[in-house]
C-alpha cells in the first residue's frame, strides 16, 4: 500500500501542480469578467477587461481591450468607484 | 427459471408502461382548467363555442349549451367556484428576503459587480424615499425608468448563468414595483 503511494506520489504532485495554475487562471478570468461588468454598470467605455492588477482587497487596476485603463475600488463608504487612469 | 425471468420481464415492462402513462394523465387537469372560464362565453353564444371546442370537450360544452334555455342564471354561477383557486396558485407569495439571499449567493455575478449593484439599489431606494417625501423631482415615470434599467442590468447579468433566479426575479418584477411605488408598503419595507 505504502509502496503504491510512493510510486503514485510524483504523478499526484504533477497533477496538483497542473491543477493549481488552472484554478488561478479561472479566478483571473472570473475577476476580469467581474470588472468588465462593473465598468459597464458605471457607464464607462471598456469593451472587455484584458488584464487586472490586484492592489489590495476590492482594489484593482484594470486595462481594457479598447485601451482605457481604470482604477476600480470600494471606498470607505462601501461604494464601488471606477476612476479613469492616464 | 425461464418462467421466473419471463414474469420479471413482464412486470418490468408493465411497470415501464405505467410510468409512461403518468405524464399523459397529469397534464389533463391543466388542459381542462382553461376550459372553465370559457363556459360563461359559451352561455352567450352556445352554437359557435360548441363548434370551436375540441371533440373531447364537446360533451362538456354541450351541457351549458342546453342549460341557458331553461335556466339562464344557473350557468354563470357554476364556473365561479372553480376560478378563484387558480389565481392563488398562479401567484406565489413574494419572498423578498429569499430573493435577496439568492442574489447574494449566486455565482453568476462577481463580488465587485454585486457591490456595484447594491450601490445602485441603494441609490434607487433614495430616489423612492425622496418621491414619497413629497419632493416633485423624481416622478413616478422617472422612477419607473430607473427601476426598469436596474432590472435589465440585473437580469442581463443573471440570464446566462443563473436562469432560474433570473426568471424568478422577472416574475416578481411587477410585484416589487408595486411595493416600492406604494408609500405604505414602501414605509413597511424600510421599517422591516
HADDOCK unambig.tbl for C-alpha pairs under 7 A between the chains (distance, minus, plus):
assign (segid A and resid 34 and name CA) (segid B and resid 110 and name CA) 4.93 0.50 0.50
assign (segid A and resid 34 and name CA) (segid B and resid 112 and name CA) 6.44 0.50 0.50
assign (segid A and resid 34 and name CA) (segid B and resid 113 and name CA) 5.91 0.50 0.50
assign (segid A and resid 35 and name CA) (segid B and resid 112 and name CA) 6.96 0.50 0.50
assign (segid A and resid 37 and name CA) (segid B and resid 113 and name CA) 6.29 0.50 0.50
assign (segid A and resid 38 and name CA) (segid B and resid 112 and name CA) 6.65 0.50 0.50
assign (segid A and resid 38 and name CA) (segid B and resid 113 and name CA) 5.06 0.50 0.50
assign (segid A and resid 38 and name CA) (segid B and resid 116 and name CA) 6.48 0.50 0.50
assign (segid A and resid 79 and name CA) (segid B and resid 116 and name CA) 6.94 0.50 0.50
assign (segid A and resid 79 and name CA) (segid B and resid 119 and name CA) 6.08 0.50 0.50
assign (segid A and resid 80 and name CA) (segid B and resid 115 and name CA) 6.56 0.50 0.50
assign (segid A and resid 80 and name CA) (segid B and resid 116 and name CA) 5.44 0.50 0.50
